[in-house]
Amino acid sequence: MVQSDVMSDGQIPKKFAIPTHRPATLGPNIKLPQDQMLAAFRDVLAGNRPKPLRDNDGKTIKATVTIESNGTAKIKVDSAIFAFTYAGLLSSDPKQRLEYLEIYLREHTLAGIHANALRAKVAQAAFSDEDFLSVVETLLTAQESFVQTVKGAVAARELTNSALLPNDERHWENLVAPSGDSRTLEAFLNAECEAERARLLAADPIRAFRAVSLSFCAPALLPIDKFKALPKLSLLEILRIAASLPDHFAQVGAFEICASAFEQDAEFEAAGLKLLDRLLEMETLRIRCLSYAGAFVMTSARLAQHSALSQKPAFWRRVTTSAHSSLILRACGFGNADDLYEWAMEHFGKAFLFSVLLEMDRESRWKADWLTGRHLVADAFGRVEAAINKIPEETRPKAWLERLAKGREWITENGVELFAVLPAIGESAPRKMPSDDELYVFRPAYDRLVAEPNATNLLRAAAGFYTVGVTEKALQACHLIVGRLRKDGTRWDDDDTQYVLQVLAFVAIQTKNAGLAESVTDFCVEKVRELPVDGSTLDIVCRLVECAGANSDRDQAMEELARRLESLAFLAPPQALNDLHDSLRHLQLLDSRLSSSLGKAVAAARLGRKAA
């Protein structure tokens, strides 16, 4: 029987799937000093007979120690064989250590900076046990190690949050690329991301696809030309592999590559059909998307609260969150999607929601509300349809169009046609105000809003705001609408008031119009007294946090937000204070400036809660 055993060292966390503990263990009954075991591995690698292994009681263990050609050490005790990966790194010869390391690096996707650091370390003349353990620690931050660890935990029914959401920064840097000097997603794609992708593609294009496809959450993140430049057989193999992956973004991206390649070579039709058959099984796609959404909620909250990663650019965290969410699907599959999503929202929902809203000053076009199964299905369908529409109409494969038509039936039945054109997760950066000529099919709605500024026409224009942006004339109409809401004494629970406020807040963020944002927040604070007995302050808090992003002076914005939240704590009815107190505590964890400035608001909510 071959078993994989685990050791750990007090200096290194238990997360590793290799021996790092004193004492080492061989199954449930044998314990021995770690350094003794590693010394035995060193002896075998040097061609020497190892000293007999002794357990912690000094009793000799009847064991045979061997090293496989891939550097894996095996200890045979009776009929049991215990395997220890990476033991080849204990060789006394730096050249041999490097050779083993290259074998391991071909199986572990690490960012270039981390891979090179390992090469430098194993090339040193002196290489201690601690050096060995530190190298293994880095190897275990690779994507492949994460999948293996999580699969093992799932099989043993021992999966924990810490296993799903690693604390080690290197894990997150290995997903897409480390964050460098880039301050926009576009710059990041052209610099840090481009460097990592080029390195991976040069080494092994097929394996590179598995790693790179984790970040295919938006068309702009897809290096179509690089994959099209590969030999035809390699690209066909990549598309074959993509059809079996559980994460839907990898398959969407693969189809976009395939559709582009088809324009030059009709032999890609069969590969595209296989992808569509897998991808456009719409109810299964909904389940896959919902599983991804649940993973995204957890991951986004984790990165927003991480002491170091929370300081990275918002676009980097957004793309890295998406990549990790797809990796979770590769490790866990997509069973029990509805339960997972519900559980994730219950435990991480507020942290996720507030983290997205706090980033709206930098990543304003994508809304947290759009992280649902239905939205993500429509997004995937929209990308597939756009890829097919780029092919000249007369040459579009009939079978592809048939699959597309069937998928469209689901889209229509579920009323999510608009969702197919909304900005994707990786398309959240702000853009310039559109001209009237750039409004396309949405122009009539804008014209009605400008001619008659009222709530009804505002909601009709909202789809255009989300898709193409806000015009100057539409912005002026929004000022008139919020003024009328206050003048008419509109109540919080009247008709579509809350949705109207969501749209107005979105407009304020897109246009960076502090005046409109202030009007919206003032209205919301005034209406907190009108909350019903079972009412929640969450929507009001969300509008306040969102509107803070309209102020380009971030420190000032956070000061003003803290003051408004403090007012909310004093004005809210007692029955709403439990929920408000919980929201305030979440916000303190997400922004260091709010950590101290919300002290009075938290105290007021706590006192009011006790009084109730």
N, C-alpha and C positions, 0 to 999 in steps of 0.2 A: 504494500500500500504506500502511495506517495502522498505526503502531506506537506502543506506549506506552514511552517512554524513562525512564531513571532517572538522577538525579543525586544526589549526597550531599555533605554538608559535613562536614569533620572534626569539627565540634562536635555533629553530630546523627547518630545511628546510621543504619546503612544500611537499616534496616527499612522506610524509606518508599518508597512507590511513586510519588514525585514527585521532581523534580530538587532535590537538596540538596547536591551534591558539587562541589568545585572540583578539576578542571575538569568542566564539563558534557559530556555525550556525546550525539551524534546518530548512533545506530547504532554499528557496530564501528570505523568509520574516522575519525570526525570528533570532535575534542575542542575545546572552547572555554571561556573563563572563564565561570563561573556568573553573576557580576554583570553581565556584558555581555548575557547572555540575558535576565535579569530586567529589565534596563533597556529592552531591546527590547519586552518585554511591556508595561512601563509606558508607553512611547511610543505604542504602538498603542491602548492603552486611553484615552490622552489625546487621540487623534485626530491624532497626529503621525506623520510618516514616521520609522521607526526607522533608526538608523545601521546601516550594513552590518555584518553579523556577520563576525568574523575568528576563525580557529582559533588554536590555541596557537602556531603558527608564524608568525602574522601574515597568513596567506593568506586572502583574501576568500572567504566562503562564499556561493555563489549560492542564496539562500534567500528565501522569502516567509513573513512572519509575519502571522497573522490571529488574531482572538479571536472565538470562537463566542458565541452569545447566552447560553449557560449559564456563560460565564466560562472555558471551556477554550481554551488557546492552542494553535495548530497551526503548526508550522514545516515548510514543504515544501521539500525538497531533491531536485531532479530529480523522480523519480516516488515518492519516499518521503515520507510525512507522519508527523511525530512529534508526539504529543499530550501536553499538559501540563495536567492538571486543576488547578483552584483558582487559575489565573492571574488571574482577575477580582479577586482580593483585592489585587492590586498597583495597583489604580486609585488615583489621587491624590485622588479625591473620597470622603470618609468615608461619605457617604450611599450611594454606589454600592457601596462595599465591603460595607456592611451588607446591601444587597439581594442581592449575590452570596452572602454568608455564609448568609443565610436559605435560599437555594436549596440550598446544601450541607448545611445542618442538616436540611432535609427529607429528605435522602438518607442521613444519618448519625445514628444513635441515640447521643446523648451524655447523660450525667446533667445535670440542670438547672444544677448549679453550674459545670460545665465549659462548657456552651453559653453561659451568661451571661458567663463570663470572656472567651470569644472575642468576644462582642458588645462588651464594654467595650474590648477591645484594638483591634479594627478601627475603632471609632468615634473613636479618637484622631486628632488632626490630623496628627501625624507618624507614619509607618508604614514602618519600615525593612525591608530584606530579611530581617533576623533576626526581626523581628516576624512577617513573612509565614511564615517557616519554622516558627516556634513554633506558629502557628495551624494550619498543615498537620499538624504533629506531633500536635496534639490531635485533629484530624479523623480521623487514621489510627489512633486508639485505639477507634474506633466498631466495633460488631458487624459492620456491613456491610464495613468495610475489612478486618477480620480474615478474613472469608469469602473476599473477593476475593483477598487476599494468599495465603492457604493454597491456594485452588484453583489459583492460578498456580504455586505451588511444587509442587503435586502433578502438574500437567500437565508441568512441566519436570523432574520427578523430582529435585527439590532441596529437599524438605521436611526441616526440621530441628526439633529440640526447641524451639529458641528461637522459631521461627515458630509452633509449636503452643501454646507456653506463654509468652506475652509477659511481659517484666519490668516494663513500665510499669504502675503502679498504676491509672492512669485506665482502662485496658482493663477491669480487673476491676470498677471502680466503675460502668462503663457497662453492665454486664450486667444487674444487678437494680436496685441503688441504692447510693450511698455509705453506708458505716457511720457513723452519727452517735452520739447519746447512748443509743440503745436498748440494753438489756442482755438482752432476751429476743426470741425470734422474733416472738411475738405483738405486742410493742411496736413492733418494727421494721416489721411489716406494716401497723400502724395509723399509723405516722409516716413514716419515710423512704421506704418502699416505696409507700405510699399516695400520697405527694406526686408521685413519679415517674410512677406509673401514671396518675394523674389528668391530669397534664400531657400525657402521650403520647396518651391517649384523646381529650382535647379537641382536639389538633392533627390527628390522623388515626387514627381507630379501627382501620382495617384494617391500616395499617402498625404501629400500636401492638400489635396481636395478635402479630405476628411477634416483637417484642421481649419482650413480657410473657410469652408462652407458654414462653420458655426456663426460667422458674422454676416450672413446673407440676409439680414433683416430689412434691407431696402435696396432697390435697384442700383443706387449710386455706390453701394459697397461691393458690387459684383465686378470682378476683373474679367469681363467676358473676353476681351481681346487676348489676354494672357492664356486663357484656356483654349481658345480657338487656334492659337499658334502651336499647340501641342500636336504631335503626330496623331493621325486619325485614329489608329487603334488604341492609343493611350486615352484619347478623349472618349471613345466609345466605352472603354472599360470604366472610366470615371462615371459616366452616365449610368452604366449598369449597376455600379456600387451605390450610386445615389438613390436608385429606385428602391433599395432595401433599407434605407435609413429611416428612423422613426420621427426625426424632427422635420417639420414641414418646410421650414425656410431653406434647408439644404436642397430639398427637392424642387422648390419653386425656382431657386437660383440655377439648379442643374437644367431645368426645362428652359429657362431664359437663354442659357448657353447653347442648348441643343437647338432651339428655334433660330438663333442667330447663325449657327453652323449650317442648318438646313438650307438657308438661303443660297449657300454655295455648293451644297452637296446633299442631294435628295436621300442618300443612304441613311441619314440621321432620322428619317421619319419613324422607323421602327423603335428606336431608342426613345424618341419623344412620346410615342404612343404608350410605351411601357410606363413612362413617368406619369403621364396623364391618368392612366388606369389606376395607378397607385395613389396619386394625389387627389383626383377629383371624385373619390368615393366620399361624398359630401358629409355624411353623418360621421364616418370615421375621421374625416378631416376636422370636423367640429370637436371631436373628443381629443384629438392630438393638439389642436389649438388651445383648448381649455386647459390641458395639462401644461402646455408651455406657459400659459397665462399664470397659472398657479405658481409655477417655478419662478416666473418673472417677478411676481409680487414679493416672494420671499427674498430673492436675490437683490432686488432693487432696495428693499428695506435694509438688508445686511450691509451693502456697500455704502449706503447713505449714513449709516451709524458707525462704520469702521473708522477708527481714529486716523489712519493714514489715507485710506482709499477715498474717504469722503472729501479729501482735499484735492483730489484729481479733477480735471475738467469734467463738467456735466456730460458732454457728448461722449467722452471716453467711458464713463460709468454706464451710460445708456447702452452703448454698443457691447461693452463687456458683459453687462447684465443679460443682454439678449443671447450672447454666445454661451454663457454659462447655463442659461435656461434650456437651450437646445442640447447642451451636454448632459443635463439632468435627464432629458428624455432618452438619450442614448444609453444612459446607465440604468434607468428605471422603467423605461417603456411608458405607456400612456393609459394604463388601467386605472379605474376609479377616478376618472378625471373630474367628475362633478364634486365628489367628496373632497378631493385634493384642493380644488379651487375654493370651495366653501371654507375649508380649514385654513388655507393660506390667507384668505381675506379676513377671517376672524382673528387670526393671530398676528398678521403682518399688514393688514389692510390700511390702517391709519398711517403707519410709518411709510408705506409705499405711496399713498395718496399725498401726504404732506411733502414727501421728498420731491415728487414730481412738481407740485405746485411751487415749492421753493426754488426750483430750477427754471421756472417759467421766464425769468428775466433773461436767461441765456438760451433756453431750448423751448421756445414758446408755441410751436405749431402742433405738437402732439399732445393730446389730452389723456389723462389717466382713465377717463371714462371709456376710452376706446380699447382697453385691455379686456376684451370679452371674447368668448369663443366665436360669436357671430361676427364681430368686427374683424377678427383675424382670418376667419374663413373668407370673408368678402375681400380682404386685402390680398390674400393668396390668389383668389380667383381673378381679381383685377389685374394682377401682375401677369398671370398666365394669358389672359385675354389680350393685354397690351403687347405681349411678346408675339402672339400669333398675328395680331393686326399689323405688325411691322413687316410681315411677309407679304409680297404682292398678292392681291386677292385671288388672282387666277391660279396661283401655285400653292395656295394653302392646302395642306393635306385634308382630305375629306374626313378621314377617321378622327383627326384632331378636332375638327369643327363639330363633329357629332358628340364627342366627349364634352366639348365646351358648351354646347346647347343643353346637354343634360345637366351640367353644373349650373347653368343659368336658371334652370327651372327651380332649383333649390334657393338660389339667390332671390328670385322673384317671390316665391312662396313665403320666404321669411322676411320680405320687405327690407332688404339690406343693400339695394342697388347703390345708394349713396356711399355706403361704407367702402365700396370698392375703389373709390377715388380719393378717399381721405389720406392725409399724409401718413406715411409708414413710421414705425418706431424710430428708424434711423433717419427720418426726414424732418426733424423737429427744429432745426435752426431757423431763426427769423429771416424774412426776406423783405425786399423793398415793397412799398405800397404800389398796387397795380394801377394801370390806367384803365379807362373805360373800355378800350379796345381789347384789353386782356381778360375781360370778364367772361367772354364766350357765352355759353348757354345760360349763365347766371345773370346776365345783364338785365333782363326784364324785372327780376326780383329787386335788384339794386335800384332801378328806376322807380319802382313803386314805393320803395322805402324812402327815397329822397323826396318824392312828390307828396307822400303821406306818411310822415314819421310816427308810427304807432307800433304797439307791441306785436300785433299780428304780422305786419309787414317785416318787422325785425326778424321774427322767427322764420319767415319764408326766405329771408336773405342769409340766414345763418349757414346754410350749406355752402354758399359761395364764400363766406368769410373763412370757413374752415379749409376750403379747397384752394382758392386763388388769392385770398387776402381781403383787406378792407381799403376802400377808396376814401379820399378826403371828404367827399360829399356824404358818404355813408357814415363817416365818423361824426360829422356835424349833426346828422339825423339822430345818432345815438345820444348825443348831448341833449337834444330836445326831448327824447323819450324818457331818459332818467329824470329830467326835470319835471316832466309831466307825472311820472310815477309819484314823486314826492308831493307835488302840488295837489294831486287828486286824492291823496291819502290812501293809496293802494296798500292793502294789507298783505302780510307775508304769505298767507295761505290762499290768496285769491288766484283762481285760474292758473295761468302759466307764469306767475310772477317769478318763481324761483328759477325757471328755465330762462326767462328773459334776463335775469340778473347774471346767469352764467354766460350768456351771449355777450352782454355788455362788458363783463369782466374780460372776456376773451378779446374783445375789440380793444379795450384799454391796453392790454398786454401787447397785442400785435402792433399797435400804433405808438406805444410808449407814451400814452397820453395820461399824464398824472392827474389832470383835472377831471377826466371822466372816471378814473380809478377812485379818486377821492369821493366823488358823488355816489358811486356804487357802494363804497364801504360805509359812508355816512348813513345811507339808506338802510343797509343791513344792520348796523348797530342800533338804529332807531327801532327796528322791527323785532329785536330780540324779546321785548316785553310781550309780544303777541304770540309767542310760542305756546302751543296747547300743552295740556298737562303731560301728555306722553311725547312731547316734541323734543327734537334733538338740535343742538347748536352746530352740528357738524357742517351743514351747508353754509351757515353764516361764517364760521371760521374759515372754511375753504375759500369763500369769496374774499375775505380779508387777506389771507395769505397770498392768493393769486394776484390780487390787485397791487400788492406790495412790489411785484415785479415790474410795474410800470415806471417806477422811480429808478432812474439810472444810477443814482447815488445809493449803493447797496447798504452802507452803514446807516444812512439816514432812513432808508426804507424800513430797516429792521427796528429802528427806534420808534418810528411811527406805528408800525405793526404792533409792537409791544404795548404802546399806549392804547391803541384801539381794543386790543384783547383784554387789557386791564379794565377798560370801560365795560366791555362785554361781561366780565366777571361780576361787576357790581350791579349791572342792569338785568342780567338773566334771571328768570324765575327759579326758585330753589330746586324744583324738580329737574331742571336742565343742568345743574351744576356738576353732577357726577360725570356726565359725558364731557362737559367743558373741561373739567379738571384733567381728565384722561387725555384730551387733545392737547392741552397746554404742556403736559409732561412729555408727550411725544415730540412736540416742537422744540422743547428744550434739548432733547437728545439729538436733534437733527441740525441745529445751528448754534454754534458757540456763542454768538451774539445774543441769541434769545435765552440761552441757558441762565444768564444772570438777570437780564432785563425783564424776564417774565416772572420774577420772584413775587412781586406784589399781586399779579394776576392769579398766580397759583395759590397764594395765601388766601386771597379773597374767595376764590372758588372753594377752597377747602373749608373755610369758616362757614360759608353759606350752605355748603353741603351738610355740615354737622348740625347747623341750626334747623335745616329741613327735617 
